[in-house]
Amino acid sequence: MSWSWEYLPSEELVAGGAPAAFLTAIEQKAIEQKATELVRVAEALHLDRTTHEGSGEPMRYLDVAGGLVAYYVVPRLELVVICQVTPPPA
């Protein structure tokens, strides 16, 4: 397996309703770059994911383009899950 990231439950439910310009900025730059960075960090912190015990890390928040992205890491699945995208105030 190799580390990756995804929206949960789906991109439409996580990011739906946010302004198109904000989502474009996030998807093209911020989320993919930040998620890739999160994946690298998670991979480094959990070199041997098979020895990980427990439910994983708590929910974390990342400031992206004036908005927030909520995510958590699932070491056993080698996965960073993005579960909420909050656009900046209008």
Sine and cosine of phi, psi and omega as CSV:
sin_phi,cos_phi,sin_psi,cos_psi,sin_omega,cos_omega
0.00,0.00,0.41,-0.91,0.13,-0.99
-0.72,-0.69,0.47,-0.88,-0.06,-1.00
-0.90,0.44,0.59,-0.81,0.04,-1.00
-0.47,-0.88,-0.04,-1.00,0.05,-1.00
-0.65,-0.76,0.37,-0.93,0.04,-1.00
-0.36,-0.93,0.31,-0.95,0.14,-0.99
-0.99,0.14,0.57,-0.82,0.07,-1.00
-0.66,-0.75,0.84,-0.54,0.23,0.97
-0.99,0.12,-0.49,0.87,0.06,-1.00
-0.36,-0.93,0.31,-0.95,0.02,-1.00
-0.86,0.50,-0.65,0.76,-0.02,-1.00
-0.89,0.46,-0.70,0.72,-0.02,-1.00
-0.96,0.27,-0.57,0.82,-0.03,-1.00
-0.97,0.25,-0.69,0.72,-0.11,-0.99
-0.94,-0.33,-0.03,1.00,-0.03,-1.00
-0.88,0.47,0.63,-0.77,0.03,-1.00
1.00,0.00,-0.23,0.97,0.05,-1.00
-0.97,0.24,0.51,-0.86,0.01,-1.00
-0.83,0.55,0.64,-0.77,-0.06,-1.00
-0.84,0.54,-0.66,0.75,-0.02,-1.00
-0.89,0.45,-0.64,0.77,0.03,-1.00
-0.91,0.41,-0.72,0.70,0.01,-1.00
-0.89,0.45,-0.63,0.78,0.04,-1.00
-0.88,0.48,-0.72,0.70,0.02,-1.00
-0.88,0.47,-0.67,0.74,-0.02,-1.00
-0.93,0.37,-0.79,0.62,-0.12,-0.99
-0.92,0.39,-0.61,0.79,-0.04,-1.00
-0.98,0.22,-0.54,0.84,-0.08,-1.00
-0.85,-0.53,-0.92,0.39,-0.25,-0.97
-0.92,0.40,-0.85,0.52,-0.11,-0.99
-0.89,0.45,-0.74,0.67,-0.05,-1.00
-0.90,0.44,-0.67,0.74,0.02,-1.00
-0.93,0.37,-0.73,0.68,-0.02,-1.00
-0.92,0.40,-0.67,0.74,0.02,-1.00
-0.89,0.46,-0.63,0.77,0.04,-1.00
-0.90,0.44,-0.65,0.76,0.06,-1.00
-0.90,0.44,-0.67,0.74,0.02,-1.00
-0.88,0.48,-0.64,0.77,0.03,-1.00
-0.88,0.47,-0.70,0.71,0.00,-1.00
-0.89,0.45,-0.66,0.75,0.02,-1.00
-0.90,0.43,-0.73,0.69,0.00,-1.00
-0.87,0.49,-0.66,0.75,0.00,-1.00
-0.89,0.46,-0.66,0.75,0.01,-1.00
-0.93,0.37,-0.63,0.78,-0.02,-1.00
-0.95,0.30,-0.47,0.88,-0.07,-1.00
-0.85,-0.53,0.89,0.45,-0.06,-1.00
-0.85,0.53,-0.64,0.77,0.04,-1.00
-0.90,-0.44,1.00,0.06,-0.09,-1.00
-0.90,0.44,-0.38,0.93,-0.05,-1.00
-0.94,0.35,-0.35,0.94,0.01,-1.00
-1.00,-0.04,-0.05,1.00,-0.03,-1.00
-0.93,0.37,0.72,-0.69,0.05,-1.00
-0.87,-0.49,0.50,-0.86,0.02,-1.00
0.98,-0.20,-0.09,-1.00,-0.12,-0.99
-1.00,-0.02,-0.06,1.00,-0.03,-1.00
0.95,-0.31,-0.16,-0.99,-0.04,-1.00
-0.99,0.13,0.35,-0.94,0.07,-1.00
-0.96,0.30,0.21,-0.98,0.06,-1.00
-0.86,0.51,0.65,-0.76,0.03,-1.00
-0.80,-0.60,0.33,-0.95,-0.04,-1.00
-0.79,-0.61,0.61,-0.79,-0.05,-1.00
-0.78,-0.63,0.79,-0.62,0.03,-1.00
-0.99,0.16,0.87,-0.50,-0.03,-1.00
-0.73,-0.69,0.88,-0.48,0.08,-1.00
0.78,0.63,0.61,0.79,0.02,-1.00
1.00,0.09,-0.10,0.99,0.04,-1.00
-0.92,-0.38,-0.11,-0.99,0.00,-1.00
-0.83,-0.55,0.56,-0.83,0.10,-0.99
-0.84,-0.54,0.83,-0.56,0.06,-1.00
-0.99,-0.13,0.72,-0.69,-0.03,-1.00
-0.52,-0.85,0.27,-0.96,0.17,-0.99
-0.56,-0.83,0.31,-0.95,-0.06,-1.00
-0.94,-0.35,0.71,-0.70,0.06,-1.00
-0.90,-0.44,1.00,-0.03,-0.10,-1.00
-0.84,0.54,-0.67,0.74,-0.06,-1.00
-0.89,0.45,-0.46,0.89,0.03,-1.00
-0.99,-0.13,-0.04,1.00,-0.07,-1.00
0.79,0.61,0.82,0.57,-0.15,-0.99
-0.65,-0.76,0.70,-0.71,0.19,-0.98
-0.97,-0.26,0.84,-0.54,-0.08,-1.00
-0.96,-0.29,0.85,-0.53,0.08,-1.00
-0.99,-0.11,0.90,-0.44,-0.14,-0.99
-0.90,-0.44,-0.12,0.99,0.07,-1.00
-0.40,-0.92,0.69,-0.72,0.09,-1.00
-0.85,-0.53,0.86,-0.51,0.00,-1.00
-0.90,-0.44,0.92,-0.40,-0.03,-1.00
-0.94,0.34,0.30,-0.95,0.04,-1.00
-0.91,0.41,0.38,-0.93,0.04,-1.00
-0.87,0.49,0.56,-0.83,-0.03,-1.00
-0.96,0.28,0.00,0.00,0.00,0.00
